[in-house]
Amino acid sequence: MFGIETRVQMRNYLEQGLSKAATARLLGISRRTLYNWIEAGELERDPADTTVTYGPRAPRPTKIDPYKNHIAARLGDYPQLSAARLFREIRDDGYPGGYGQVKRYVRRTRRAIMNGEVAG
């Protein structure tokens, strides 16, 4: 990742008439990187216009996802079921993961049910 200074220097060297190979050599980057920046129009845009916005990441799928409804339903009916018992049930249904993930999910779901929140 190259900063604004590198982009400004690239533009300056090219405007002064330096070759692309010489510009890349002076900045310590590959020529292909320089060509990519030129083709993408990165040198023409104003560096001050760049606003970086980050948002929450999309949740990653887990091995327990297909079994969450079953666990939530069982805990809704029987809130005191142990995580070990639920683990054995979903393992018999084909759950490929470990006990730790089930235990953490059961803890969160049980807490949500006890607080009257929607489990998920």
C-alpha positions in Angstrom: 0.0 0.0 0.0 1.4 3.3 -1.0 0.7 6.6 0.7 -0.4 9.9 -0.7 3.3 11.1 -0.8 4.3 8.3 -3.1 1.3 9.0 -5.5 2.2 12.7 -5.5 5.9 12.0 -6.2 4.8 9.6 -9.1 2.7 12.3 -10.7 5.4 14.9 -10.2 8.2 12.8 -11.8 6.0 11.9 -14.8 5.0 15.5 -15.3 8.7 16.5 -15.3 9.2 14.1 -18.2 10.9 11.2 -16.4 10.3 7.8 -18.0 8.1 5.3 -16.3 11.0 3.0 -15.6 13.1 5.8 -14.1 10.1 6.9 -11.9 9.5 3.4 -10.7 13.2 3.0 -9.9 13.4 6.3 -8.0 10.4 5.3 -5.9 11.5 1.7 -5.3 8.4 0.2 -6.8 7.8 -2.1 -9.7 7.0 -0.8 -13.2 3.9 -2.9 -13.3 2.6 -1.1 -10.1 3.2 2.2 -11.8 1.4 1.1 -15.0 -1.5 -0.2 -12.9 -1.9 3.1 -11.1 -1.8 5.0 -14.4 -4.3 2.7 -16.1 -6.7 2.9 -13.1 -6.5 6.7 -13.1 -5.1 6.8 -9.5 -2.7 9.6 -10.4 -5.4 11.9 -11.8 -7.6 12.0 -8.8 -7.1 14.4 -5.9 -5.4 12.6 -2.9 -7.4 14.8 -0.5 -10.7 13.3 -1.9 -9.9 10.0 -0.4 -12.3 9.3 2.5 -11.9 5.9 4.1 -15.0 4.5 5.6 -15.1 1.2 7.4 -18.3 -0.6 8.3 -19.0 -3.8 10.2 -17.8 -6.9 8.5 -20.3 -9.4 7.2 -20.5 -12.4 9.6 -18.5 -15.4 8.5 -20.3 -18.7 8.2 -19.5 -21.2 10.9 -20.0 -24.9 11.3 -22.7 -24.4 13.8 -24.9 -22.2 11.6 -27.1 -25.0 10.2 -27.8 -26.2 13.8 -28.6 -22.9 15.5 -32.3 -23.2 15.0 -32.4 -26.6 16.5 -30.4 -25.5 19.5 -32.5 -22.3 20.0 -35.7 -24.3 19.8 -34.5 -26.9 22.3 -33.4 -24.2 24.7 -36.7 -22.4 24.3 -38.5 -25.5 25.4 -36.0 -26.7 28.0 -33.8 -23.7 29.1 -31.7 -25.9 31.5 -30.4 -28.3 28.8 -26.7 -28.6 29.1 -24.4 -27.7 26.2 -22.9 -31.2 26.4 -26.3 -32.7 25.8 -27.1 -30.4 22.9 -23.6 -31.1 21.5 -24.4 -34.8 21.5 -27.7 -34.2 19.8 -26.4 -32.1 16.9 -23.3 -34.3 16.6 -25.6 -37.2 15.9 -27.3 -35.1 13.3 -23.9 -34.6 11.5 -22.4 -31.5 13.2 -18.7 -31.5 12.2 -17.4 -29.0 14.8 -16.2 -29.1 18.3 -17.8 -28.7 21.7 -16.4 -25.2 22.4 -18.3 -23.5 19.7 -21.5 -25.2 20.9 -20.8 -24.2 24.5 -20.3 -20.5 23.5 -23.4 -20.4 21.3 -25.5 -22.1 24.1 -24.3 -19.5 26.6 -25.2 -16.6 24.4 -28.6 -18.1 23.4 -29.6 -19.1 26.9 -28.7 -15.5 28.1 -30.8 -14.0 25.3 -33.8 -16.3 26.1 -33.6 -15.5 29.8 -33.5 -11.7 29.1 -36.5 -12.1 26.7 -34.4 -11.2 23.7 -34.6 -12.9 20.3 -32.0 -15.6 20.1 -29.7 -15.6 17.1 
